Amino acid sequence: MFENEVLCHCGKKVPRNRASGSAFHRILMERYREGSNTILAGKLDSGEEISLGDLLEAVRKEDVLCIDILEKMGVNLGKGIAGLMNIFNPELVILGGTLSLAGEYISLPIKSAIRKYSLNLVNQDTEIKISKLGERAGAFGACLLSRSKLLGYDTLLIKHSFL
């Protein structure tokens, strides 16, 4: 999906390397070393550790570099989601995880790319929402999947209580 030569900690070249919290941090560091400005410059220069929370706070404070990085990540994610939508034609796509806490800074580029790269018919039939679970979405999903495998419950019946 993404052309890059960055290896994941698992040893593979995966989309996570271009559109995740760790990718956000890595791209910020690369761009800062190349001379881009950021409100995080003081922390970076002092060698202080930058967390994903710091990056999201910089986005909320309208740091141009962080917003630019997040926008490009959103477009790339939107392209990938559009391809999956063209294949599976889902009724609902839920955006979750820590990066979803960036709100419209990430969701608008994703939605724009989806409109651009998905079939009109598919695009009109699919609702896109940001999960209220934020960074807890993965943990809840794993628990629900485990429960459904172990007890045979249908996880689709309880999805609406978390949106």
N, C-alpha and C positions, 0 to 999 in steps of 0.2 A: 504494500500500500504506500509506503514512504520509501523513497530512495535515500538511503543513508548508510554510512559505514560504521555507525556507532553500535557497539555490542552491548547487549543487556547483561545484567549480572548472571543470567541463565546461560549466556554464551551465544545467544541468537540475535539476529537483527530483526527486531520486532517494532510494531507501531508505538509501543510504550516509550521507546527511545526518542520519539519526536512529539509526543502529546501526552505528557504526564507531569506531575509535580517535580520529579527529578529532572525531566527534560527542561522544564521551565527554568530551574536553577542552573543547569548546565549551559543553556543557551544564554541566559543573563550573564553568566561569568565570561563566556566567549565574546559576547558583544561588548562587555565592559572592557575587557582586555584589548579589544580592537579600537577603543576610544569613544564608545557611546556613553552618554550621560545618564545618570539615574540618581534618585534621591537616596538610594542605598549606598552611595559612594563612600560615605564616612565609615559605615560598617565594613564594606569591602576592603577599604584601604587599611583599616586597623586589624584586619584578619579575623574579625568577629564572624561567627557562624551565622549564615542567613537561612532562616527557616521558610517553609512554604507559607506560614502565617505572615512573615515579613513581606514576602512577595505579594500576597493578596492585599495586605495593608497598603503597599506601594501602589497597587492598582487602584484601590479605593481613593488614594490621595492623588490620583491622576498622573502617575509617573508615566511619561510617554514611552519609554523603553519597555517597561513591563506590560503596558497595554498593547504595544506593537507585537511583542512576543506572544501574548495571550491571544491576540486576534489571529495571527498566523497559525497558531495551534488549533484554534477554533475552526478555521477554514479547512485545515487538513482533516480534522475529525469529521467535519460536515461532509467532506468528499467521501470518506469511508462509510459514514452512516448512510449517505445517499445511495451508494452502491448496494449496501445491504437492504435498504428499503426497496430498491428496484427488483431485487431477487425475492424477498420475503413478503413485501407489501403488508407491513404490520399496521395495526390500528393505533398503537401507542409506542412512542420511544421515550424512555425516561433517562435523562442525563443525571448522573450521580457522581459521587466521589468528591474529594476535597476541592478539585478545581471548579466544581459546580457552585461553590461558595462565591465565586467571582460574579455570579449572577449574569446580567446582560452583557458584561464584558466578554464572556465566553459564549453565551447562548445566542447572541445576535449573529456573530460570524458563523456559528454552526448552522443556524437556521437559514442564513443567506446562502451558504454553500449548498445546503440541502435543496433549496429552491432552484439553484443554478444547475445542479448535477443529477437531480432525480427526475423521473418521469412525472409530468404534470398530474396525471391521474393518480399515481401513487402518492405524490406530495399532498394532494387535496384530501386524501382519505386518512392521512396519518396525523395524529396529534403529537406534539412534542412538548414535554413538561420537564421541569427541573425537580428532582426529588427533594422532598423536605428533609430527608435523612442526611443530606450532605455527605460528609466524610464517613458516616456510619453505614452508608448504603451497601458497601461490599460485605461488611460483617453481618448485617441483617439478611442479605441475599444468601450468604453461605449457610447461615443458620436455617433459613427456610428451605433451602435445597436439601440440607441434611435431614431435616424433619420430614420432608416429603418422601425422601428415599427410605428413611427408616420406618415411618409410620404409614406411608402411602397416602398422605394428604395431598390435596390439589392446591398448590401454592397460588394459583390464579385467583382462587376465591378470596384470598386475604390481601391481595395487592392494593386494593383501593384504600385500605385503612392507613397506609403509609404515604400516600400521595398527598 
